[in-house]
C-alpha cells in the first residue's frame, strides 16, 4: 500500500442500510475463512440472511473454528467450482435469495453459471460491473464502470453499462446521476477512437436510450471530476467536474483507475455486478473487510430497490 490511511465505510451507506429489511443472500463458495467471515460480518449487522453454499463439512468446520453458530442459517452442500456457483444461481433464479455473493470460487466460474442461457440469470440487458468508490474524509461517491467484466465494450454495450450504473445510482439515492464518458480528450478526434465512440454513446443516450441521468462526453479524467480543470478548459457542461459515474472506454482503464484510488488514496472499492436478475457481489481475496461489507450493503440496497 502506498497510503497508510485506514479504509473507511462511507457514513451515508451505513445510514441508508440502517433501517433496511434483511436480504437473503447466497454465498457461492462459503467454504473458506475469508468468504465465511464476509458473510458473518454482514449477517451480524442484520444486513443479510446468508445462505451458505459450498462444501458443507468445510463450512461447518470453519464456522466452529471462528466460533460462529451457523445453525440458524440455510446450508447448501455443493462443493466445487461447478456445483457451488450453479446451486447459488439456482437459488436466485427460483427467488429464494435476492442477491449473490462470490465466495471461494473463481469469478469466471460464477459468471459462467450466471450467464447460462437455460439456467442462469440473464435479462435483456448486458451484465456489467460497477465499482462504488469512496475515499476517507470525503463525502463524494464515484461509480466506475466497467473495470471487471466487459473487456472492450462496443457502443451498444456501453448503453447497457450506463443503464446498469444509473439503476444502481437510483438505488443509492442519487435520482439524477451525472454520467461522464471517459477518453483521453474532451474533443472528438478520429485519432482517438474512444472519443468518437463516447460521442456516439452520448448521442444515443440522450435520444432516449437512457433516462434518469445527465450524460455527456467525451471527457479526460480531470475534466470529469475537477470543476477547476473543466473551468480552465472552458468546458460548458453540467457533467464537467461533477461526474457521479465514470464510464471507462475499456477494462484496462477501469481496472487501473480503481486500483490507483485504492493504493494511492485508501479508496474503498465495493464491486457489484448489475444487469442480472439479482445484484451480485464480486469480492476479491485482496479486498479489505470494509470493502466486502460495503459491497454487501450496496447489493442489498439494489435488491430492495428492485422489489
C-alpha positions in Angstrom: 0.0 0.0 0.0 1.2 3.5 -0.8 -1.3 5.0 1.5 -1.4 4.3 5.2 -4.8 5.9 5.8 -7.3 3.2 7.1 -10.1 2.2 4.9 -13.5 3.7 5.7 -17.0 2.7 5.1 -18.9 5.8 4.0 -21.3 7.1 6.6 -24.1 7.7 4.0 -24.1 4.0 3.2 -24.4 3.0 6.8 -27.3 5.4 7.2 -29.1 4.0 4.2 -28.9 0.4 5.3 -29.7 1.1 9.0 -33.5 0.5 8.6 -33.2 -1.8 5.6 -35.0 -5.2 5.9 -32.7 -8.2 6.0 -31.9 -9.5 2.5 -31.4 -13.2 1.7 -28.0 -13.6 0.0 -26.5 -16.8 -1.3 -22.7 -17.0 -0.8 -21.3 -19.2 -3.6 -18.2 -20.9 -2.2 -18.7 -20.2 1.5 -16.2 -22.9 2.4 -13.2 -20.6 3.0 -12.4 -18.5 6.1 -12.4 -15.2 4.2 -15.7 -15.9 2.5 -17.4 -17.1 5.7 -16.1 -14.1 7.6 -17.6 -11.7 5.0 -20.9 -13.5 5.4 -20.6 -13.3 9.2 -20.0 -9.6 9.3 -22.9 -8.8 7.0 -25.2 -11.2 8.9 -24.2 -9.9 12.4 -25.1 -6.4 11.2 -28.6 -7.6 10.3 -27.9 -6.7 6.7 -28.2 -10.2 5.2 -29.6 -13.6 5.9 -26.9 -15.7 4.3 -27.4 -19.0 2.5 -24.1 -20.7 2.7 -23.3 -22.7 -0.4 -20.3 -25.0 -0.7 -18.7 -28.0 1.0 -21.0 -28.3 4.0 -18.4 -30.1 6.2 -15.8 -27.5 5.5 -18.2 -24.6 6.1 -19.2 -26.1 9.5 -15.6 -26.7 10.5 -14.6 -23.2 9.6 -17.6 -21.8 11.4 -16.6 -23.8 14.6 -13.1 -22.5 14.3 -14.4 -18.9 14.1 -16.8 -19.6 17.0 -19.8 -18.7 14.8 -23.0 -20.5 15.3 -24.5 -21.1 11.9 -27.3 -23.4 12.9 -29.9 -20.8 12.1 -28.8 -20.4 8.5 -29.5 -22.4 5.5 -26.6 -24.6 4.3 -26.4 -26.0 0.8 -23.9 -28.8 0.2 -22.5 -28.1 -3.2 -18.7 -28.4 -3.3 -16.5 -27.3 -6.2 -16.1 -24.7 -8.9 -19.1 -26.0 -10.9 -21.6 -27.1 -8.3 -21.4 -24.1 -5.9 -22.0 -21.4 -8.5 -24.8 -23.4 -10.1 -26.5 -24.0 -6.8 -26.3 -20.4 -5.8 -27.6 -19.2 -9.1 -30.5 -21.7 -8.9 -31.5 -20.2 -5.6 -31.5 -16.7 -7.2 -33.4 -17.9 -10.2 -36.1 -19.5 -8.1 -36.5 -16.4 -6.0 -35.2 -18.0 -2.8 -32.5 -15.4 -2.5 -32.4 -11.8 -3.6 -28.7 -11.4 -4.1 -25.5 -13.4 -4.7 -22.0 -13.1 -3.2 -18.9 -14.6 -4.8 -17.1 -16.6 -2.2 -14.2 -19.0 -2.7 -14.9 -19.7 -6.4 -13.3 -18.1 -9.4 -15.1 -15.2 -11.0 -15.2 -17.0 -14.3 -17.0 -20.0 -12.7 -19.6 -17.8 -11.1 -20.3 -15.7 -14.1 -20.5 -18.8 -16.3 -23.4 -20.0 -14.2 -25.0 -16.6 -14.1 -25.0 -16.2 -17.9 -26.1 -19.8 -18.7 -28.8 -19.4 -21.2 -31.0 -22.1 -19.8 -30.4 -22.0 -16.0 -28.8 -18.6 -15.5 -29.9 -15.1 -14.5 -29.9 -13.3 -17.9 -32.2 -10.3 -18.5 -32.5 -8.3 -21.7 -29.5 -6.2 -20.6 -25.8 -6.9 -20.8 -24.2 -7.6 -17.4 -21.7 -5.1 -16.2 -19.6 -4.4 -13.1 -19.7 -1.2 -11.1 -17.0 -0.1 -8.5 -18.5 2.1 -5.8 -15.5 4.3 -4.9 -15.1 6.5 -1.8 -12.1 7.9 -0.1 -11.6 8.8 3.6 -12.6 12.2 4.8 -14.7 12.9 1.6 -18.4 12.6 1.0 -18.0 12.2 -2.7 -19.0 9.0 -4.3 -17.8 7.9 -7.7 -19.1 4.9 -9.6 -16.5 3.5 -12.1 -17.8 1.1 -14.8 -16.8 -1.3 -16.3 -13.5 -2.3 -14.8 -14.1 -6.1 -14.3 -16.5 -7.7 -16.7 -16.6 -6.2 -20.2 -13.2 -6.0 -21.8 -13.7 -3.8 -24.8 -17.4 -2.8 -24.8 -18.9 -1.5 -28.1 -21.4 1.3 -28.3 -24.5 -0.8 -27.6 -22.8 -2.5 -24.6 -21.9 0.9 -23.2 -25.6 1.9 -23.3 -26.3 -1.1 -21.1 -23.4 -0.3 -18.9 -24.8 3.2 -18.3 -28.3 1.9 -17.6 -26.9 -0.5 -15.0 -24.9 2.2 -13.3 -27.9 4.6 -13.4 -30.1 1.9 -11.8 -27.6 1.4 -9.0 -27.2 5.2 -8.5 -31.0 5.5 -8.1 -31.0 2.6 -5.5 -28.3 4.5 -3.6 -30.4 7.7 -3.5 -28.9 9.7 -6.4 -32.0 10.3 -8.6 -30.2 12.2 -11.3 -26.6 11.0 -11.6 -24.1 12.8 -13.8 -22.5 10.3 -16.2 -19.2 11.1 -17.9 -17.9 9.2 -20.8 -14.1 9.0 -20.3 -11.5 9.2 -23.0 -8.1 10.9 -23.3 -9.5 14.2 -24.5 -12.6 16.4 -24.3 -12.6 16.7 -28.1 -13.9 14.2 -30.7 -10.9 13.3 -32.8 -10.6 10.3 -35.1 -7.1 9.5 -33.9 -8.6 8.6 -30.5 -11.4 6.1 -31.2 -12.7 6.2 -27.7 -13.6 9.9 -28.1 -15.6 9.1 -31.2 -17.3 6.2 -29.5 -18.1 8.3 -26.5 -19.8 11.0 -28.6 -21.9 8.3 -30.2 -22.9 6.8 -26.9 -23.9 10.3 -25.6 -26.0 10.9 -28.7 -27.8 7.6 -28.3 -28.3 8.0 -24.6 -29.7 11.5 -25.0 -32.0 10.3 -27.7 -33.9 8.2 -25.2 -31.9 5.0 -24.7 -31.0 6.2 -21.2 -33.3 8.0 -18.8 -32.9 9.3 -15.2 -29.4 10.7 -15.7 -27.4 13.5 -17.3 -24.9 12.2 -19.7 -22.1 13.9 -21.6 -18.6 13.4 -23.0 -16.0 12.7 -24.1 -14.1 13.9 -21.1 -10.5 13.4 -20.0 -10.4 12.3 -16.4 -9.5 15.7 -14.9 -12.4 17.4 -16.7 -14.9 14.9 -15.4 -14.0 15.1 -11.7 -12.5 18.6 -11.2 -14.6 21.7 -11.6 -11.4 23.8 -11.7 -9.9 21.8 -14.6 -13.2 22.0 -16.5 -13.3 25.7 -16.0 -9.8 26.2 -17.2 -10.6 24.2 -20.3 -13.7 26.2 -20.9 -15.9 23.2 -20.9 -19.6 24.1 -20.6 -21.4 21.0 -19.4 -23.4 20.2 -16.2 -21.4 16.9 -16.1 -17.9 18.6 -16.4 -16.2 18.4 -13.0 -19.3 17.0 -11.3 -19.4 13.4 -12.5 -21.0 10.8 -10.3 -20.5 7.9 -12.8 -17.3 7.4 -14.9 -17.8 5.2 -17.9 -14.4 4.0 -19.0 -13.5 3.1 -22.6 -12.1 -0.4 -21.7 -11.4 -2.7 -18.8 -7.7 -1.7 -18.6 -8.7 1.9 -17.8 -11.3 0.9 -15.2 -9.0 -1.6 -13.6 -6.1 0.7 -13.4 -8.2 3.7 -12.2 -9.9 1.9 -9.3 -6.6 0.3 -8.1 -4.8 3.6 -8.2 -7.6 5.0 -5.9 -7.2 2.0 -3.6 -3.4 2.0 -3.3 -2.7 5.8 -3.5 -5.7 7.1 -1.6 -7.1 4.3 0.5 -10.1 4.3 -1.7 -12.8 1.8 -0.7 -13.7 -0.2 -3.8 -17.0 -2.1 -3.4 -17.8 -4.1 -6.5 -21.2 -5.2 -7.7 -22.4 -6.7 -11.0 -25.7 -5.3 -12.3 -27.9 -6.3 -15.2 -28.7 -9.9 -14.0 -31.9 -10.8 -12.3 -30.3 -10.1 -9.0 -27.3 -7.9 -8.0 -24.1 -9.9 -7.5 -21.3 -9.0 -5.0 -17.9 -9.7 -6.6 -15.2 -9.9 -3.9 -11.5 -10.4 -4.3 -9.1 -12.1 -1.9 -7.3 -8.8 -1.7 -10.4 -6.9 -0.6 -10.4 -5.5 3.0 -13.3 -6.3 5.3 -14.7 -2.8 4.8 -15.0 -3.2 1.0 -16.7 -6.6 1.5 -19.2 -5.1 3.9 -19.8 -2.1 1.7 -20.4 -4.3 -1.4 -22.9 -6.4 0.5 -24.7 -3.3 1.6 -24.8 -1.9 -1.9 -26.2 -5.2 -3.3 -28.8 -5.3 -0.6 -29.9 -1.7 -1.4 -30.1 -2.6 -5.1 -32.1 -5.7 -4.4 -34.5 -3.8 -2.1 -35.0 -1.1 -4.8 -35.8 -3.8 -7.4 -38.6 -5.3 -5.3 
